[in-house]
């Protein structure tokens, strides 16, 4: 009998009396997404995007879309090209424990107050990041209608972005970062917004807990995931479940929807980039705007303003200066960006110890667990229940306490 087998046999007799341990905190809200020591789960287009049409299996969004390099001066009607992909959303992550939902975004550098580019209009604090949640996700398909932009977010001023609920996504909450202090003072500021009924927090200072919400962001100059130049912003936020309308962590199997976009830092601007973006040539286009576009092209089915899109038109973050579009009219030709695709994730597994994600904790999971026993693993994976990055007898106790769940 092997040592591993002996450990299991010795513990099986007591399995019925063992209770799963509470999830330990793997995430530190320090503005650096460290997957080697934290429990972040990456949202990928192929695994988590709705709809999923040729999406990436290793990333949340495409890297270095042309729109992320262009700052549209809507007052003077000129495009200001940037040397860096400042508006680029690359990765989105989630983590959950019994008290909080943790979210992270990597890529965009626009909110940082100490950032030098090729001109004063393109340098320093130049835009905002929005992470949009649907905490009451409809698992079915809603009618093909859009949520008017004016009803979607008012954080730091109205943004000209629609959310299509074609696939059951109707925003309920928004976390927005307008300003990150990374060296020039000012303290940083963010807001958390509930859309129905409407409420919004006062400005939430960087690294200063407000109503249980805590956030931080830093620049990472060695971010390998930014294949353009390894220079990326990293944002982390901790949100109490109570702020999302839950008394605690949602019950097993409950889904949450998520999307994100970047915009210029004044009202009436629409998007630089959004995630997920599942590839060019579909209705669910990577958003990359140009002045005066009709959102998704004359046909309403093809993206018009990313350089890789149909038409290959000049990119730039469009400023809807005149608000000539009718806010009561929403659709693919109202000159307002429409975000249709979204991510879905389940913050509470149906069964603890379900390592193959089939809804049951059984011998197949035990085989996976034993294969990792005694080894170092990414925190909170392969049975590491206490987030210390090692699968050991403490994790075995938690695993056996859940054995047979879902059967």
N, C-alpha and C positions, 0 to 999 in steps of 0.2 A: 504494500500500500504506500502510495506517495505521501509526502508531507501535506500537500494540498488536499488530497482525499481524506486524510486523517482529520484535518481541520474541519472539513465539511461534515464528515460523519459524526464527529464529536458535537457539532452544533445542531445537527438536524433534529435531534430529540427535543431540543428546547425551542425549535423554530416557532411553534404555535404561541409561545408566551412572549416572543420578542416583538417589540414595537419599533417601527421605522424611526430613525433619529430625525430630528428637525434639520432642514437644509441649512448648512452653514453659509455664511456670507463669503462668496468668492470674489466679489467686485469691490474695489476701492474707487470711490468717485474722486479721482485725482487728475482727470484730464488726459490720461494716457491709457489707451485700450491695450492691455497686456494679456493676450490670450494664453501665454505660456503659464501664467500663474493665476489667472482669473477664469471665471466660468462662463464667459460670453459665448452665445450661440450666434453664428453668422447667418443672416437671412440671405439666401441665394434665390436668383430668379427661377431656376429650374425646380427647386424644392419647395419654395414658399410663395411664389408669385401667382396671382390670379388675374388674368389667365396666364398660362405658361406656354409661350410659343417660341421655341428656340432660344430660351433664356440661358444665361450662364449658370453652370453648376458650381462655380467657385467664387462668384462675386455678386454683390447686390445690384451693381449697375456698371455700365461701360465706363472706361477711364478716358479722360481728356477729350470729352465732346467739345466741339469747336465753340459752342456758346459760352463755355466756362472761361474762355480767354478774352471775351469781348464785353466791354462796359459801354452801354448805350446812354449817351448824354441826350436825354429827351428834351431838355430845355433849348439846347443849341442844335439839336437834330444832327449830331455827329457820333460816329462810332469811335470809341477809344480802345484800340487793341491793347491787350495786356500780354506780358511775357510769361505769365503763369496761369494754370487752369484754376483760377481762384473760385469759381462757382461750381466746381465739380464734386458731386456726391459719388463716393466710390463704394463704401461698405456701411451696412447697418447691422446692429447687433441687439440682442435682448438677453436679459437674465431676470430671474424672479426668485424671491423668497417669500416667507409667510407674511411679511409686512410691506414689501415694496416691489414695484416693477422698475427695472433698470434698463435704460436705453442708451445706445451709443451710435454716433455717426462719425465716419472718418472721410476726409477728403477736402471739404471746402475751407478756404482761408479767408473768405471775404469779411467776416466779422472782427478780425484781429486789428487792434489799434496800432500795432508796430509791424508794418509790412511794407517794404519798399519795392515798387514796381517802376514802370517806365514813365511815370508822370504823376502829378499830384492827384488827378482824378482817379487814377487806378491804384493808388497806394493807400495804406492804412485801412481804417474801417470803411468798407465799401459795400456791404450787403448783409443780409440776414439769412438764418437757417430756420426752417420750420419742419418739425416732426409732428405728423398728424395721425391721430389714433381713432379707431372705431372700437369703442369698448362695449358695444352692443351689436356685434356683427351678425348680420342676417346670413344664415348658412345657405339660403336659397338665392335665386336670381330676381332682383327687383326689376320693375319696368325700366325701359331705356329712357331715363330722365337724368338731369344733372342737378346737383346742388348749386344754386346760384353763388357766384363768388362772394357777393356781399354777405351771404349767410355762412361762409366757411371760416374766415378768420379776420379779426380786426386787430390782432396783436401788432402794435407799432404802426397802425394805420392799415386801411383796407388794401388788400392785395388782389390783383386781378387774376385770380386762379379759380377755375371751376373744379369740382370733384364729381365725376360721374359715378352714380351708384348702380351702373349697369350690372356689376358683378357683386352687388350687395354691400358696397362700401359707402357709408354715410358718416362723415366725420363727427365725432362726439367731443374730442379734446385736442388741443394744440399746445405743444411746447415750442416756444420761439426764442432764439438767441439773436439779439441785435448787436451786441457789442461785447468783445472779449478784450480784457486788459492783459496784454502780454508784454508790458514794459513801458507804456506811455501814460500810466495812471488812468483814473476814471472808474475803476472798480468793477466794470463789467455789468451787464444787465440782461435779464431774460424775463419772460412772462409765461404763465400757465393759464390756459383759457378753457372754459367749459362752454359748449355751444348751445346746449338745450337742457335747462334754461340757461341763458347767457350769464356768465360771470368771468372775471379775469382777476388775477392777482395783481397787486402792485409790482413794480420792478423787483425782481429777485436778484440780489447782488451775487456775483461770482464767489463761490466757496462760502456762502453764507446761508445756512438753512433757513427757509421761510415756509411755514406751514408744512413742515416735513419734506419739502422739495429741496434738493441739493443738486448743484451742477458745477461743472468746471470744464475748461478747455485749454489745450496747449497746442503749440506748433511742434510737429515731428519732422525733423529734417532728414530722417533716415527711414522713411516709410516705404518699404519695398513694394507695397501694394499700389502706390502711385507710380506706375511704370513710366510716367512722363519725366519726372525729376526727383521722386522720393521726398517731395516737400508737401506736407499735408497738415490740415487741422484735425484735431481729435476732440470730440465732444462727448461728455457723459452726463446723464441726469438720473436721479433717483426720485421716483414718484410714489407716494403712499397709495396703496390700493383704495383707501377711503376717498382720495381725490379723484379717482376714476369711478366712484359710485359703488364700490364693493366694500362689504364689512371686513373682508380679509381676502386672501388669495382666492381667485375664482375656483369653482369646483372642477373636478377632473374633466378634461376634454373641451373646456370652454375656449373658443377661439377669439383672438383679438386681431384687428386689422391695423395696418400701418403703412403710411407713405411719407415721403419727405420731399421738400423742394427748397431751392435757394432763390432769393430775390434781391433786388436792389434795396437799399435801406431807406426808402421813402415811399409814401403811400402811392397807390395806383400803378405800381410796377408789377410786371408778371415774372415768369420764372426764367432763370438761367438753366437750371437742370432739375430733374426730378428722378426719384427712384421708387419703385423699379421702372426701368426702361428696357423693354424686352427685344430691342433690335429695330432697325430701320425698316420702313416699308409696310408698316401696319398701322391701324388706327391708334394703337397704344404706343405712340412714338416716343422716343427719347425727346424730351422737350428741349428745344434749342431755338430761341426766338430770333426774329429779325424785324425791323421796324415795319409796321403796317401789314403784318401777316394776317392770314385768316385762320389762325390757330392750327388747323390740320390740313390746310390746302384747299383749293377750290372744290374738290370732290368731297371733302370732309372725311377722307379715308387715308390720306397719306400725309406724313409730316412734311412741312414746307421749309423749315428754317434751321435745320442742322446741316452742316456741310456734307455729311454722309447721307442725307435724306434725298428723297425724290425731289428733283429741282435744284439741289445743291445751292440754295440761295445764301446770301451773305448773313452770317450769324450775328447776334447781338442781343443783349437783354432788353427786350422791348419795354418802353415806357408808355403806358396808355395815357398820354398827356391830357387829352381832351375829354376822356370818358364819354366819347361819342357813342360807344356801344350802349345798348339798353341793358341795364342790370337785371331787368325783369325777363330778358330774353337770354336763354343759355343754349348753347349748342356749339358745334364744331366750327361755325363761321361767325362768331360774335367778337373776334379779335381778342379773346381771352383764352389763356392756356387751359386745357382740360386734362386733368390727371385721372386716368381711367383704371390703369392697373394698380394693384396694391399687394402687399405681403400679408400673409396670415401665419400666426403661430399660436401654439397651445402652451400657456404658462404653467399648467399643472398636468403632468402625465396622468393617464387613467390609472396606471399602476406603477408604483415605485419599483425599481429594479427591472423594468421592462426595457432591456438593453437592445432588443431588436425591433422595438416600436410596433409590435403587433397587437398591443392591448392586453397581453397576458404575461405574467411573470412565472416562467416555468423552467423546465430543464434546459431548453435551448438558451435561455438567458444565463443559466448557471454555467453552461459550457463557456460562454463569452466571459463571464465573470472569472472563472478559474483560469482562463487564458491570460487574463490581465493580473491575476493575484500575485502580489509581491513586486509589482513593477511600478514605475513612474508613468503617469498618464496625464493628459490635459485635465485640469481640475473639473470636477463634476461630470466626468465621462467614465464609461466602462465600469460603473459601479462605485466610483469615488464619491461617496455620499457626504463626506465632511470637508470636501474642497481642499484637501491638503496635497493633492497631486500624487497620492500613493494609494493603491488598492491593498488593504490589509484586513486584519481580523475585525476591526471596528466597522469597516464597510460590510464585511460578511454578516455581522449582526443585523445591520439595517436591511441587507438583501434578504436574509432568511425571514425577517419579520414580514416581508411583503410576498414571500413565496406562495404561489397559488392564487394570487390576486388575478381576477378576470376570468378564471377558469369556469 
